[in-house]
Amino acid sequence: MSGRIYLLLGKSSAGKDRMYRELLADEALQLHNIVLYTTRPMRAGEENGKQYYFIDEAGYEKWRADGRIIEERVYQTMAGPWRYFTADDGQIDLSAADYLMIGTPEAAVSLEDYFGGNAVDPLYVEVDDRVLLERAMHRENKQEHPRYDEMCRRFLADREDFSEEKLAGAGVIHRFPNNGDPGECLAALKAYILSRAGQPAE
């Protein structure tokens, strides 16, 4: 039986990180995590190898030169380019397990090209713009050195990166609203994933 990669999509501050943690912790789902790599600075409370593998630009160039990057994206931030990528580093074995990732529509397309479209199931966590901005401000206020300019840039970039055209191109069919109680969104995601358990990734 072939496994699946469930790919959580959503704009910044949509609540993807919480959904990701709780879904991974749910033993009934039997999902495995995939730790991505990034060149962005580590945020307060993060640990190397947990949220991401934090590397520098030279480390990124080595992975790319070795041809071991499955999907990647770069954000031109106020602090310079921040890269995120999934590496062919032995973490993924679709013959043995289902996986959960966080990504973008662009990542969904690259993963589908690499593993086959039926192995990737993009799940869009959808949040109204007003709620996104409120959450982003709350999160930025907790940083030691808040970057409100970067917060605004991220919000505007997300409107383009998660446009309806790009969501359609990524094969997004299932949407999970997260404007109020996150428990409702989490329950809907769990129910969907359980409904897919045991079904072949055709």
C-alpha positions as CSV (number, residue, x, y, z in Angstrom):
1,M,0.0,0.0,0.0
2,S,1.3,3.4,-0.9
3,G,1.4,6.2,1.7
4,R,0.3,9.8,1.3
5,I,1.8,13.2,2.1
6,Y,-0.9,15.4,3.6
7,L,0.2,18.9,2.9
8,L,-1.2,21.7,5.1
9,L,-1.5,24.9,3.1
10,G,-2.4,28.3,4.6
11,K,-1.3,31.9,4.8
12,S,1.0,33.1,7.6
13,S,-0.8,33.1,11.0
14,A,-3.6,30.8,9.6
15,G,-2.9,28.4,12.5
16,K,-1.1,25.7,10.5
17,D,1.6,25.1,13.1
18,R,-0.9,24.3,15.8
19,M,-2.9,22.0,13.5
20,Y,0.4,20.3,12.5
21,R,1.4,19.7,16.1
22,E,-1.9,18.3,17.2
23,L,-2.4,16.1,14.1
24,L,1.0,14.6,14.5
25,A,0.4,13.9,18.2
26,D,-2.9,12.1,17.5
27,E,-1.9,8.4,17.6
28,A,-5.1,7.4,15.7
29,L,-3.8,9.2,12.6
30,Q,-0.4,7.5,12.6
31,L,1.2,10.4,10.7
32,H,5.0,11.0,10.4
33,N,6.6,14.4,10.3
34,I,9.0,15.7,7.7
35,V,11.4,18.4,9.0
36,L,12.1,21.1,6.4
37,Y,15.2,23.1,6.1
38,T,15.4,26.9,6.2
39,T,17.9,29.7,6.0
40,R,15.8,32.1,8.0
41,P,16.8,33.1,11.6
42,M,15.5,30.9,14.4
43,R,12.6,32.5,16.2
44,A,12.1,32.6,20.0
45,G,11.1,29.2,21.3
46,E,12.3,27.2,18.2
47,E,14.8,24.4,18.3
48,N,17.0,23.2,15.5
49,G,15.7,19.9,14.1
50,K,12.3,20.4,15.6
51,Q,10.4,23.1,13.6
52,Y,13.1,23.2,10.9
53,Y,16.7,22.4,10.3
54,F,18.3,25.9,10.4
55,I,21.2,26.3,7.9
56,D,23.1,29.1,6.3
57,E,23.3,30.0,2.6
58,A,26.3,27.8,2.0
59,G,24.5,24.8,3.5
60,Y,21.6,25.4,1.1
61,E,24.0,25.7,-1.9
62,K,25.5,22.3,-1.0
63,W,22.1,20.6,-1.0
64,R,21.2,22.2,-4.3
65,A,24.6,21.2,-5.9
66,D,24.0,17.6,-4.8
67,G,20.6,17.6,-6.6
68,R,18.9,16.6,-3.3
69,I,16.2,19.3,-3.1
70,I,12.7,18.0,-3.7
71,E,10.9,21.3,-3.5
72,E,11.9,24.8,-2.4
73,R,10.8,28.4,-2.2
74,V,12.4,31.7,-1.4
75,Y,10.9,34.8,0.3
76,Q,12.6,38.1,-0.4
77,T,12.3,39.7,3.1
78,M,13.4,42.9,4.7
79,A,16.3,40.9,6.2
80,G,17.3,39.3,2.9
81,P,16.3,36.1,1.2
82,W,14.8,33.3,3.4
83,R,14.8,29.9,1.8
84,Y,12.7,26.9,2.8
85,F,13.1,23.4,1.2
86,T,12.4,19.7,1.5
87,A,15.5,17.6,1.1
88,D,15.9,14.0,-0.2
89,D,17.6,13.1,3.1
90,G,15.9,9.7,3.9
91,Q,13.0,11.1,5.9
92,I,10.3,10.1,3.4
93,D,9.4,6.5,2.6
94,L,5.9,6.3,1.1
95,S,6.0,2.5,1.0
96,A,5.9,2.5,4.8
97,A,4.0,5.5,6.2
98,D,1.7,8.5,5.7
99,Y,3.3,11.9,6.3
100,L,2.2,15.4,7.3
101,M,3.9,18.6,6.0
102,I,3.3,22.3,5.9
103,G,3.8,24.0,2.6
104,T,2.6,26.3,-0.2
105,P,0.8,25.8,-3.5
106,E,4.2,25.9,-5.2
107,A,5.4,23.2,-2.9
108,A,2.4,21.1,-3.6
109,V,3.1,21.2,-7.3
110,S,6.8,20.2,-6.8
111,L,5.9,17.4,-4.5
112,E,3.3,16.1,-6.9
113,D,5.9,16.2,-9.7
114,Y,8.4,14.3,-7.5
115,F,6.2,11.6,-5.9
116,G,3.2,11.6,-8.2
117,G,0.0,13.6,-7.8
118,N,-2.0,10.9,-6.1
119,A,0.5,10.7,-3.3
120,V,0.0,14.3,-2.3
121,D,-3.2,15.5,-0.6
122,P,-3.2,19.4,-0.2
123,L,-5.4,20.6,2.7
124,Y,-6.1,24.4,2.8
125,V,-6.5,26.0,6.2
126,E,-8.6,29.1,5.3
127,V,-8.8,32.3,7.4
128,D,-10.3,35.7,6.8
129,D,-7.8,38.6,6.3
130,R,-8.9,40.5,9.4
131,V,-8.3,37.5,11.6
132,L,-5.0,36.8,10.0
133,L,-3.7,40.3,10.7
134,E,-4.9,40.2,14.3
135,R,-3.1,36.9,14.9
136,A,0.1,38.1,13.1
137,M,0.2,41.2,15.3
138,H,-0.2,39.1,18.4
139,R,2.6,36.8,17.4
140,E,5.0,39.6,16.4
141,N,4.4,41.4,19.7
142,K,5.9,38.3,21.5
143,Q,9.2,38.5,19.6
144,E,12.2,40.0,21.3
145,H,12.7,42.3,18.2
146,P,9.4,42.6,16.4
147,R,9.5,43.2,12.7
148,Y,6.2,44.8,11.7
149,D,7.5,45.7,8.3
150,E,8.2,42.0,7.6
151,M,4.8,41.0,9.0
152,C,3.1,43.4,6.5
153,R,5.3,42.2,3.6
154,R,4.4,38.6,4.5
155,F,0.6,39.4,4.5
156,L,0.7,41.1,1.1
157,A,2.9,38.3,-0.4
158,D,0.5,35.7,0.8
159,R,-2.4,37.2,-1.1
160,E,-0.5,36.4,-4.3
161,D,1.0,33.1,-3.2
162,F,-2.4,31.7,-2.1
163,S,-4.5,33.2,-5.0
164,E,-7.4,31.1,-6.2
165,E,-5.5,30.4,-9.4
166,K,-2.5,29.0,-7.5
167,L,-4.7,27.0,-5.2
168,A,-6.4,25.4,-8.2
169,G,-3.1,24.7,-9.8
170,A,-2.0,22.9,-6.6
171,G,-5.0,20.7,-6.8
172,V,-6.7,22.1,-3.7
173,I,-10.2,20.6,-3.2
174,H,-10.6,20.5,0.5
175,R,-10.8,23.7,2.6
176,F,-10.9,23.9,6.4
177,P,-12.0,27.3,7.9
178,N,-10.1,28.4,11.0
179,N,-11.6,31.8,11.8
180,G,-13.0,30.9,15.3
181,D,-12.5,27.9,17.5
182,P,-9.4,26.1,16.2
183,G,-10.7,22.9,17.7
184,E,-13.4,22.8,15.0
185,C,-10.8,23.1,12.2
186,L,-8.7,20.4,13.9
187,A,-11.7,18.1,14.2
188,A,-12.5,18.5,10.5
189,L,-9.0,17.8,9.5
190,K,-8.8,14.7,11.6
191,A,-12.1,13.4,10.3
192,Y,-10.9,13.9,6.7
193,I,-7.6,12.1,7.3
194,L,-9.3,9.2,9.0
195,S,-11.7,8.9,6.1
196,R,-8.7,8.4,3.8
197,A,-7.0,5.8,6.0
198,G,-6.6,2.5,4.3
199,Q,-7.5,3.8,0.8
200,P,-4.8,3.3,-1.8
201,A,-3.2,6.5,-3.3
202,E,-4.2,5.2,-6.7
